[in-house]
Amino acid sequence: MAGDELLTVYYDGICSLCSREIEHYKKIAPPNIIRWVDVNKDTSDLSNYGISQIDALKYLHVIDQSGQIRIGADAFELIWSLLPRWKFLSIIIRIPIVKYFAKYAYTIFANKRFSKAEHCQILLKSD
């Protein structure tokens, strides 16, 4: 982690849906608690956590203050827990049946988005 942030979020800034959502989170997040990293522009510390750029493009990744990696629905749970008016979602997603379906739905969505995203496919072919 770069500073005193509680989380580092790795996201796909070229994906219009992803970047719109992250921009919303950036606007409402309390200052200096989340470091936002667009993995299309900065991959410098991904390897420190064993994360490939392709994986970071495919699934939202979050590193917490202790260095633990959270991916997908688990990553969203952590982000939401720090955002005003979103904390309730972090509580709801902790319910086991909700978490199960959230993880399942996120994985399907992320894989479909990745397979249709031209910039992801170009990177995949060059790897």
Phi, psi and chi 1 to 4 in degrees:
 res  aa     phi    psi   chi1   chi2   chi3   chi4
   1 MET       -  147.3  -59.9 -102.9  -86.2      -
   2 ALA   -78.1  -43.0      -      -      -      -
   3 GLY  -137.0 -135.6      -      -      -      -
   4 ASP   -93.0   12.3  -66.1  -29.9      -      -
   5 GLU   -61.8  150.3  -61.7   93.6   -9.3      -
   6 LEU   -79.9  -30.3  -62.5  175.8      -      -
   7 LEU  -137.6  151.9  -55.1  179.2      -      -
   8 THR  -118.4  126.3  -62.0      -      -      -
   9 VAL  -109.8  124.2  175.4      -      -      -
  10 TYR  -105.1  122.6  -62.7   99.0      -      -
  11 TYR  -141.2  165.3   68.8   97.2      -      -
  12 ASP   -91.1  100.8 -179.2   -7.9      -      -
  13 GLY   -76.8  -12.0      -      -      -      -
  14 ILE   -82.6  -31.1  -68.7  177.9      -      -
  15 CYS   -65.0  120.8  167.1      -      -      -
  16 SER   -64.6  -39.3   60.7      -      -      -
  17 LEU   -64.9  -47.8  176.1   64.6      -      -
  18 CYS   -61.0  -47.6  -54.1      -      -      -
  19 SER   -68.1  -34.7   58.3      -      -      -
  20 ARG   -63.6  -43.9  -86.4 -165.2  -46.9  -91.0
  21 GLU   -64.0  -45.9 -175.1  170.1    7.8      -
  22 ILE   -63.6  -40.7  -65.5  -61.7      -      -
  23 GLU   -59.8  -39.6  -75.3  -54.6  -47.0      -
  24 HIS   -62.6  -46.9  172.4   70.0      -      -
  25 TYR   -60.7  -41.2  -65.8  160.2      -      -
  26 LYS   -59.2  -39.7  -74.6  179.4 -179.5 -179.6
  27 LYS   -67.1  -33.9  -72.7  177.7 -172.0  171.5
  28 ILE  -100.6  -11.2   65.0  170.5      -      -
  29 ALA   -70.2  139.4      -      -      -      -
  30 PRO   -57.9  147.5  -23.8   33.6      -      -
  31 PRO   -62.9  145.2   11.8  -15.7      -      -
  32 ASN    61.7   25.9  -54.7  -42.7      -      -
  33 ILE  -109.7  -18.8   63.5  165.2      -      -
  34 ILE  -130.1  130.8  -58.5  175.0      -      -
  35 ARG   -99.1  123.3  178.4  175.8  161.7 -122.6
  36 TRP  -102.1  124.1  -52.6   96.3      -      -
  37 VAL  -126.2  115.8  179.8      -      -      -
  38 ASP   -80.8  113.5  176.3   -7.7      -      -
  39 VAL   -73.8   -2.3  -62.8      -      -      -
  40 ASN   -82.1  -22.6  -67.9  -71.5      -      -
  41 LYS  -106.5  -28.2  -63.9  177.1 -179.6  174.7
  42 ASP  -143.6  111.6 -177.7    1.8      -      -
  43 THR  -115.4   11.9   60.0      -      -      -
  44 SER   -56.8  -38.4   59.2      -      -      -
  45 ASP  -107.3    7.5   34.5  -60.4      -      -
  46 LEU   -59.3  -43.9  -71.3  177.7      -      -
  47 SER   -64.5  -25.4   62.1      -      -      -
  48 ASN   -60.5  -24.9  -64.6  -21.2      -      -
  49 TYR  -110.1    6.1  -61.8  101.0      -      -
  50 GLY    70.6   28.6      -      -      -      -
  51 ILE  -105.8  127.0  -57.2  168.3      -      -
  52 SER   -82.4  158.0   70.5      -      -      -
  53 GLN   -61.9  -37.4 -175.5 -179.4   23.8      -
  54 ILE   -61.8  -46.5  -70.9  172.4      -      -
  55 ASP   -62.5  -39.0  -75.7  -17.6      -      -
  56 ALA   -68.1  -30.8      -      -      -      -
  57 LEU   -74.7  -35.4  -73.8  167.7      -      -
  58 LYS   -74.1  -43.9 -172.0 -178.9 -101.3 -170.8
  59 TYR  -128.7  138.8  -55.4  112.3      -      -
  60 LEU   -61.4  130.8 -178.7   73.4      -      -
  61 HIS  -120.1  140.9  -76.1   67.8      -      -
  62 VAL  -131.6  136.4  168.9      -      -      -
  63 ILE  -110.4  124.1  -50.5  -63.5      -      -
  64 ASP   -86.0  178.8   68.3   17.7      -      -
  65 GLN   -62.6  -25.0 -157.3  167.0   29.3      -
  66 SER   -89.6    0.9   66.5      -      -      -
  67 GLY    90.7    5.7      -      -      -      -
  68 GLN   -76.8  137.6 -175.5  176.8    7.5      -
  69 ILE   -92.6  131.9  -57.9  169.0      -      -
  70 ARG  -120.9  138.8  -53.1  -76.5 -179.1   92.9
  71 ILE  -128.1  143.3  -57.8  169.1      -      -
  72 GLY    64.1 -128.5      -      -      -      -
  73 ALA   -59.5  -35.3      -      -      -      -
  74 ASP   -65.4  -35.2  -67.9  -34.0      -      -
  75 ALA   -66.7  -45.1      -      -      -      -
  76 PHE   -61.2  -40.7  -80.8  106.6      -      -
  77 GLU   -55.4  -44.2  175.2 -170.3  -29.5      -
  78 LEU   -67.4  -44.6 -146.6   47.2      -      -
  79 ILE   -60.4  -50.7  -66.6  167.0      -      -
  80 TRP   -59.9  -32.1  -65.6  -21.6      -      -
  81 SER   -64.3  -18.0   72.1      -      -      -
  82 LEU  -103.3   -4.4  -61.9  173.1      -      -
  83 LEU  -103.3  133.2  -60.3  177.0      -      -
  84 PRO   -58.2  142.4  -15.6   24.3      -      -
  85 ARG    64.8    3.4  -62.9 -174.7  -51.2  -99.0
  86 TRP  -115.8   -9.3  -73.3   78.8      -      -
  87 LYS   -58.3  -34.5  -70.0  179.8 -174.2 -171.9
  88 PHE   -60.9  -34.4   75.2   96.5      -      -
  89 LEU   -66.8  -35.4  -82.5  177.8      -      -
  90 SER   -66.5  -29.7   73.2      -      -      -
  91 ILE   -75.5  -44.4  -65.8  165.9      -      -
  92 ILE   -63.1  -41.9  -69.0  170.2      -      -
  93 ILE   -70.3  -14.0 -158.2  170.8      -      -
  94 ARG   -76.5  -16.2  -70.0 -178.8 -164.0  137.6
  95 ILE   -65.8  125.4  -60.9  168.0      -      -
  96 PRO   -50.2  -46.1  -29.8   36.6      -      -
  97 ILE   -68.6  -36.8 -168.6   73.6      -      -
  98 VAL   -66.1  -45.0  174.7      -      -      -
  99 LYS   -61.7  -41.2 -179.1  164.6  -90.5 -166.4
 100 TYR   -58.0  -50.4  172.2   82.0      -      -
 101 PHE   -69.8  -35.1  -77.4  110.0      -      -
 102 ALA   -63.7  -43.9      -      -      -      -
 103 LYS   -63.9  -43.4  -75.7 -178.0  173.0 -171.5
 104 TYR   -62.4  -49.9 -180.0   75.6      -      -
 105 ALA   -64.4  -41.9      -      -      -      -
 106 TYR   -62.2  -44.4  178.0   83.4      -      -
 107 THR   -61.0  -44.6  -59.1      -      -      -
 108 ILE   -61.7  -48.8  -70.5  171.3      -      -
 109 PHE   -59.7  -48.8  166.3   79.0      -      -
 110 ALA   -62.5  -42.9      -      -      -      -
 111 ASN   -65.1  -40.3  -72.6  -30.5      -      -
 112 LYS   -66.8  -45.3 -172.4  171.0 -173.6  167.1
 113 ARG   -59.7  -45.8 -177.3 -162.3   69.2   81.1
 114 PHE   -61.6  -42.2 -176.4   83.6      -      -
 115 SER   -69.1  -21.5   71.1      -      -      -
 116 LYS   -98.4  -14.4  -67.6 -177.0 -175.7  -78.7
 117 ALA   -80.4  115.8      -      -      -      -
 118 GLU   -58.7  -43.5 -172.7  175.9  -30.1      -
 119 HIS   -64.3  -30.9   67.3  -75.1      -      -
 120 CYS   -71.5  -41.8  -65.6      -      -      -
 121 GLN   -67.1  -36.8  -64.9  -49.7  -58.8      -
 122 ILE   -62.4  -45.6  -69.7  168.9      -      -
 123 LEU   -64.0  -41.2 -177.3   62.3      -      -
 124 LEU   -61.2  -41.1 -168.8   58.7      -      -
 125 LYS   -70.2  -30.3  -71.4  175.8 -174.6  171.5
 126 SER   -84.6  -11.3   68.5      -      -      -
 127 ASP   -78.4      - -160.6   30.6      -      -
